[in-house]
Amino acid sequence: MRHGKKNNHLGRQTAHRKSMLANMACSLIEHKRINTTVAKAKALKQFVEPLVTKSKEDTTHNRRIVMSKLRQKDAVAELFRDVAVKVGDRPGGYTRIIKLGNRLGDNADMAMIELVDYNELYNLGKTKKKSTRRAGKKSAAPAKTEAPVKETKANDEEE
C-alpha cells in the first residue's frame, strides 16, 4: 500500500528523478518559465517551492541546503540574488501551472510552469492585495480616552 506517499515517481528511479527535477528547477530559475508535461510540472512545483522559500533568508546554511538540491552554482546565485528579492513579500505560491493541451507526437498533456512574479501580463492590472491577519494587529487608531477634568472652583471653595 502507498498510504501517505505523495511524490510521483514519474516512471524513473530515484537518482534519475532527482537529477531531472534539479535540472528542471535550474532551467525554471534561469528562464522563469518552461514547457513540460503536467505530471512533471506538478512534481517540479513540489520540488522548487521550498527552495524559493529558503532563498528568502540569505544565510550560508540556506545556500548550502539549496546547493545540495540544485547542484548548479549559477542557478543558486540567481535564486538568492534576483528571485528572492522579487518574491520577498509573497507568503507562498511562487509558481503557476498553465495547461497547454496535448503534445503532437504522443498526445501527452503539456503545461507551462512559470514563476508568478515574472509574468507581467497577469500582474499588469492587479494591485497588491493587503494580507488579512485575524488576531495579529490591533486597530491603527487608538480609542479616544477622555482626560480627567480638573475641578478648580469646587476644590477652591472646599478649602
C-alpha positions in Angstrom: 0.0 0.0 0.0 1.2 3.5 -0.6 -0.6 5.4 2.1 0.8 8.9 2.8 3.3 8.8 -0.1 2.9 12.0 -2.0 5.7 12.1 -4.6 5.1 11.0 -8.2 7.9 8.6 -9.3 7.4 9.7 -12.9 8.4 6.2 -14.2 12.1 6.8 -13.1 14.4 5.5 -10.5 15.3 7.8 -7.6 18.7 9.2 -8.8 17.3 9.9 -12.3 14.2 11.6 -10.9 16.2 13.8 -8.5 18.6 14.8 -11.3 15.8 15.6 -13.7 14.0 17.7 -11.1 17.2 19.5 -10.2 17.9 20.3 -13.9 14.3 21.4 -14.5 14.4 23.7 -11.4 17.6 25.3 -12.7 16.0 25.9 -16.1 13.0 27.4 -14.4 15.1 29.7 -12.3 17.2 30.7 -15.3 14.4 31.2 -17.9 11.5 32.0 -15.5 9.2 29.6 -17.4 9.5 26.2 -19.0 7.2 23.9 -21.0 6.9 20.3 -19.8 4.3 17.6 -19.1 1.6 18.2 -16.5 2.9 15.4 -14.2 6.5 16.8 -14.3 5.2 20.3 -13.7 3.4 19.2 -10.6 6.4 17.3 -9.3 8.6 20.3 -10.1 6.3 22.6 -8.2 6.7 20.5 -5.0 10.4 20.5 -5.5 11.1 24.1 -6.2 8.7 26.0 -3.9 10.6 25.0 -0.7 13.8 26.1 -2.3 12.4 29.6 -3.1 11.2 29.8 0.5 14.7 29.0 1.7 16.1 31.7 -0.6 14.1 34.4 1.1 16.5 34.4 4.0 20.1 34.6 2.7 22.2 32.6 5.1 25.1 30.3 4.4 23.1 27.4 5.8 20.2 28.0 3.4 22.6 28.4 0.5 24.2 25.1 1.3 20.8 23.3 1.5 19.7 24.8 -1.8 23.0 24.0 -3.4 22.7 20.3 -2.3 19.4 20.1 -4.2 20.1 22.2 -7.3 23.8 21.5 -7.9 24.4 24.5 -10.2 26.2 27.5 -8.7 24.8 30.0 -11.2 21.2 28.9 -10.6 21.7 29.2 -6.8 23.2 32.6 -7.2 20.4 33.9 -9.3 17.8 32.3 -7.0 19.2 34.2 -4.0 20.1 37.4 -5.8 17.1 38.0 -8.1 14.2 35.7 -7.5 14.3 36.0 -3.7 14.1 39.8 -3.9 11.1 39.7 -6.2 9.1 37.2 -4.1 10.2 38.5 -0.7 6.8 39.6 0.5 4.8 36.7 -1.0 3.8 34.1 1.6 3.9 31.1 -0.8 2.6 30.0 -4.2 5.7 31.1 -6.2 4.9 29.0 -9.3 1.9 28.8 -11.6 1.0 25.8 -13.9 -0.9 26.6 -17.1 -2.1 23.7 -19.2 -1.4 23.9 -22.9 -3.1 21.0 -24.4 -1.7 17.7 -25.9 1.7 17.1 -27.5 1.5 16.1 -31.2 3.8 13.1 -31.0 2.5 11.1 -28.1 -0.6 13.0 -27.0 0.9 13.8 -23.6 -0.8 16.6 -21.5 1.6 19.6 -21.7 1.8 22.5 -19.3 3.8 25.6 -18.8 5.2 26.2 -15.3 6.4 29.7 -14.5 7.4 31.9 -11.6 4.4 34.0 -10.7 6.1 37.4 -10.1 7.8 37.4 -13.5 4.7 37.3 -15.7 3.8 40.9 -16.4 0.7 40.1 -18.3 -1.1 38.6 -15.3 0.3 41.2 -12.9 -0.4 44.3 -15.0 -3.8 45.4 -13.9 -3.7 44.0 -10.4 -2.8 46.0 -7.3 -1.2 44.4 -4.4 -3.8 42.8 -2.1 -3.4 43.6 1.6 -2.9 40.5 3.6 -5.5 40.0 6.3 -4.5 38.8 9.7 -7.2 37.8 12.1 -5.7 38.4 15.5 -2.3 39.8 14.6 -2.9 43.5 14.5 -4.7 46.0 16.8 -6.6 48.8 15.3 -4.5 51.6 13.9 -6.3 54.5 15.6 -6.3 54.2 19.4 -9.5 54.6 21.2 -10.2 58.2 22.5 -9.7 58.5 26.2 -11.1 61.5 27.9 -8.7 63.4 30.1 -9.8 63.9 33.7 -11.5 67.2 34.2 -9.8 69.3 36.8 -12.4 70.9 39.1 -10.8 74.1 40.3 -13.8 76.0 41.6 -15.1 73.2 43.7 -11.7 72.4 45.2 -11.0 76.0 46.0 -14.3 76.5 47.8 -13.9 73.5 50.0 -10.5 74.7 51.3 
